Amino acid sequence: MKMMRSVNPATGELNGEYELYSSQRIEESFKKSRTAYKIWKDTEVFNREHYLANAAGVLRERAQELAHIITIEMGKPIRESMDEIEKCAKVFDYFSDRTEMFLSPEFVETEAEASGIVLEPLGTILSIMPWNAPFWQALRFAAPALAGGNVILLKHASYVPKCALAIENIFKEAEFPEGVYQTLLIDGPTALSLIPRNEINAVSFTGGRQAGQKVAAAAGGSIKKCILELGGSDPFIVLDDADIEKAAKVGTLSRFQNAGQRCTAAKRFIVDATIAEEFTSKFVEHVRDLKIGDPLDTNNDMGPLVNSEQADYVQDQVNRTLKTGADVLLDGGKQEENSSFFYPMVLGNITEDAPVLTEETFGPVAPIVTFRNEEEAIKIANSTEFGLGASIWSKDRERAIRFSREIEAGLVAINNSVSSDARLPLGGFKKSGFGRELHRTGMYEFLGTKSMKVF
C-alpha cells in the first residue's frame, strides 16, 4: 500500500502517514463532485457569497491551529503561517462581497429585442498545487472558482497531506454542500492520468516548469482549459536615486521570507553601480540580523527549507555559481548533511551564466548584480525565461513607472516588494505560465461566456 508521509522539516519527526487514495475512492470522489456540481451551479449567487463568508470565518476561528499545521509540515515561521491564514480569509471576503457584481449579465444593444452576455461555470476543476504556501496557493484559486459556481478536486503536494486534508475540512465546517471541495491524496502520475477524463473540465496548476509542461500537454491533448503559474526569477532593481536603506530592508524581507521559497520573492538584486557598495553593506547587515531556528518560536525570522533534499538542491546551485567566479559576501548554506536548514547567503561578482541567475533559486540565496545605465539594467532584468514579478526602486515615481513598462513581468511593485493581492490579477509572462488568478479576471478564467439574442 502506497503511503504519503508528512515530516516536520525542523525536527525530522514524522507528523503522520496517509494512505494514497485507491481507484475506487477516486471514483467515489468523482461521483460526489458530479452531484455537488448540479447543486452548486444552481445555488443563487448571493447564497454562494454567504458560503464564502462562512469559509472566511472558519479560517479566522481556527487560525492558530491551521497555522501550526503549515509550520510543522513545511517549516514556515509561525508568524508567517498566521499571516497566510489571514490572507486566505481576505480572499474569501473579497469574493463574498463582489461575486454578484462580477457575474451580472451584460446587456448589449443589437437588432434583437434583447441581447446580452452571461457567464456560466465550467464544472469540476482539478487543482494541482505546491507546498510552499499550502493554504494560500490552494485557496487563492478556490475562492473565485467556487464563487463562479465550479466545484474543485485538489491534488496537493505530497509533502503537505495534513494541510490538504485540513483545507477540505474548512469547507465542511463552512457547511458547503458535500463534494463541492474535495482533496485527493494521490501522486503526480495519477493526477496527470485524471486530466483527460470527462469528469474533469479544466485544470489549475501552480508549480515547477517541467511538471507544468506535462499538465499543459495533458490538458491540451484533451482540449481543456488550464491555467499555469510556474514560478519566477524576479528582479529587484535599485536605481541610483532610490531610498537605499528602505530598499535594503524590504529586499531582505522579500528574499528571505519563507526561507526564500516564494514564487514572487526577490531573486536577483540588480543595483546601480554608483550605489552598489552602500546598498550591499546595508543589505548584508539586515540579512545578518535575521534569526534562524525553530519556526514555532515567534522570535525567529526563518525556519528550515521544506526538506533536506531541497536544501541540497539550493546548495548545488550555489556551488555551481561559485565555480563561475562568484564571491561570497555573506556565508551560510547547508551546515549539516541531513538537515533541512539552509543559512542565508549573499553573493557578488555574478556572471550572466551563473545558475543563481539562469535558474529559479528557491531558497535563501541573494545574488547582487550591478549595472551602469538603465538600458543595461533592463537587459539584465529581462535576461531570464521567467516573467512573474519585478520590484523597482526610485524616488522619481514617473521614472520608475516609465522603467517598469520595459520590464517583462506580470506583477510590478514600485518602492515595495512584490506580493499577490486579491484585488489584482496574478500571473506571469514568458515561461512563468499563462492565465491569471485573483481579481474578477481570475474568476472569468473558469467561466464560459454565453452570448444570447432574444427576438
TAZI-V425565 format. One record per pair of residues at least 12 apart in sequence whose ideal C-beta (glycine too) atoms are under 6 Angstrom apart, sorted by the first residue. I is the first residue (numbers start at 1). J is the second residue. If there is no record, write none. Layout:
i={I,I}
j={J,J}
//
This chain:
i={1,2,3,4,4,4,4,4,5,6,6,6,8,9,9,9,9,9,10,10,10,10,10,15,15,18,18,20,21,21,21,29,30,32,33,33,33,35,36,36,36,36,37,37,39,40,40,40,41,41,45,45,45,46,49,49,51,52,52,52,53,54,55,55,55,56,56,56,58,58,58,59,59,59,60,63,66,66,67,67,67,69,69,69,70,71,71,73,73,73,74,74,74,75,75,75,75,76,77,77,77,78,79,84,84,87,88,88,88,91,91,91,92,94,95,95,95,99,102,102,103,105,112,112,112,113,113,114,115,116,117,118,119,120,120,121,121,121,122,122,122,122,122,123,124,124,124,124,125,125,125,125,125,126,126,126,127,127,127,127,128,128,128,129,129,130,130,130,131,131,131,131,132,134,134,137,138,138,140,140,141,141,144,144,145,148,148,148,150,151,152,153,153,154,155,155,155,159,161,164,165,168,192,192,195,195,196,202,202,202,203,203,204,205,206,209,212,212,227,227,228,228,229,230,230,231,231,232,232,232,232,232,233,233,233,233,234,234,234,234,234,234,235,235,235,235,236,236,236,236,237,237,237,237,238,238,238,239,239,240,240,240,241,241,241,242,242,244,244,244,245,247,248,248,248,248,249,250,251,251,252,252,254,254,255,256,256,256,259,259,259,260,260,261,264,264,266,267,268,269,269,270,270,270,270,271,273,273,276,280,284,284,284,287,287,287,290,304,304,305,305,305,307,308,308,311,311,311,314,314,315,315,317,317,317,318,320,321,321,321,324,324,326,326,326,326,327,327,329,329,330,332,332,333,342,342,344,345,346,347,348,350,350,378,381,382,385,385,386,386,387,387,387,387,387,387,388,388,388,389,389,389,390,390,390,391,391,391,392,392,393,400,408,410,410,410,422,424,425,425,425,426}
j={19,20,17,18,20,158,161,185,17,73,161,162,72,75,304,306,307,340,75,294,295,303,304,72,162,161,185,185,184,185,186,182,199,179,124,151,179,179,151,177,179,180,123,151,177,151,177,180,121,149,99,100,103,100,96,99,176,92,95,96,96,174,92,170,174,89,92,93,170,173,174,85,88,89,89,85,85,166,81,82,85,162,163,166,134,295,296,160,162,163,131,160,306,295,303,304,306,258,295,300,303,296,298,135,136,136,135,136,139,140,143,422,143,422,143,144,147,147,440,443,119,118,453,454,455,454,455,454,453,452,451,450,447,448,450,148,149,150,150,201,202,446,448,201,151,199,200,201,145,150,152,202,446,153,200,203,141,152,154,204,155,191,205,156,206,157,206,207,157,159,160,306,261,160,163,206,154,167,437,438,204,437,442,443,446,443,446,447,446,180,181,182,184,183,184,186,191,306,185,183,183,183,214,218,218,219,222,224,225,446,219,226,227,228,229,230,228,230,435,445,433,434,433,432,433,263,360,263,386,388,389,432,267,360,384,386,266,267,388,389,390,418,268,270,381,390,251,266,269,391,270,377,381,392,271,279,393,272,394,272,274,275,394,395,396,393,394,275,278,279,282,393,279,282,283,286,286,417,266,283,286,287,266,417,366,302,344,364,302,305,364,363,364,362,389,418,391,361,357,366,368,369,377,380,381,370,370,372,370,368,329,330,346,330,344,346,302,340,341,340,342,363,340,338,340,334,340,342,342,363,333,334,355,356,361,365,355,354,355,356,351,354,347,349,350,354,348,349,346,348,346,344,345,345,363,364,364,365,366,367,368,367,369,406,407,408,430,431,431,432,408,409,428,429,430,432,410,428,432,409,411,418,407,409,412,413,417,418,404,414,415,414,429,427,428,429,438,439,438,439,441,438}
//
